[in-house]
Amino acid sequence: MADHPQPSDRARELVRGAYDVHIHVAPDVMRRRIDDVTLAERFAAVGLAGFVLKSHYAPTAERAAVVRRAAPGASALGAITLNASVGGLNPVAVEIAGRGGAKFVWLPTVDSANQRQCQAAEPEGATPPMWAKLQDDLRADGMAAEPVEVVAPDGTVVEAARQVFRLIARHGMVLATGHLHADEISAVVDAAAYEGVERIVVTHPEFTSQRVAVERQQQLAARGALLERCFTTPYTGKVEWDVWFRAVGEAGPEHSVISSDLGQPFNPPVEDGLALCADRLLAEGFGEAEIRTMTVHNSRWLVGAEPLPDAPARHREASTA
């Protein structure tokens, strides 16, 4: 494996108690760097609280329950991503995931209409996502499903999505916007809030197929959404670090949550991701309290974990409301 930077002790301490809310590890349909049980052991060893198991293709709630039993030192949390492999905007799949303890629901990623239509080229030298090859294989074998439409051509959120939002609200799950277009994200944030969803994350707004302008990010934050800053987006060259840092600063660290999006064999160890991001943020001049808010406190609020003593007042008050 390639050589990667090592996190500083200062960064390790800064992210202590955090959840990484977006990782991709084995078992999966693609080769991954590490398996989930081993990762839970490594997270516990470096003082991280847990992680959310994301798969583009399969629900992970039952798997997360097994990991929690096998390696209780860090908490593995389950999720579902509403791509074609689970029937797209499938309320039955969401209901079963919720009953099974899933914490996150991602709207379509690889099968979103926006991702299918995206003509934006990866910057020169960027590492392509691993799922791109699998999607190509499915198409070559005649198994390219229709795009999963979340927002109709007239800009309204489709009824199936609204039903999904009601189920997310019922089970107290987190809604993540997946690979939707910026216009779709805006419509979804409003519709989900209307249907009672309390925790909404805008998935990697700097990613190639999102490219959400900072002004739009500010508007989404003002409407209560958290903006997810994935370490791999700039680390793999999909966006310049300067652009990523500027978005964090202008939208406000209090409105951002840092995740790694790690697990690919060619990228750094998953348990290093948050701390490596903290080192980058420190070097850019962000304060320790801002970094803990983005990595620790906002991630714990998302997953419903008990706030730590140094959490912002809004998180401590929310836990006692």
Secondary structure, DSSP 8 states (H G I E B T S, - for coil): --------HHHHHHTTT-EEEEE--BSSSS--SSBHHHHHHHHHHTT--EEEE--SSS--HHHHHHHHHH-TTSEEE-EEE-SGGGTSS-HHHHHHHHHTT--EEE--STTBHHHHH------TT----THHHHHHHHHHTT-----B-SB-TTS-B-HHHHHHHHHHHHHT-EEE-TT--HHHHHHHHHHHHHTT---EEE--TTSTTT---HHHHHHHHHTT-EEEEETHHHHTTSS-HHHHHHHHHHH-GGGEEEE-----TTS--GGGHHHHHHHHHHHHT--HHHHHIIIIIHHHHHHT----TTS-HHHHHHHH-
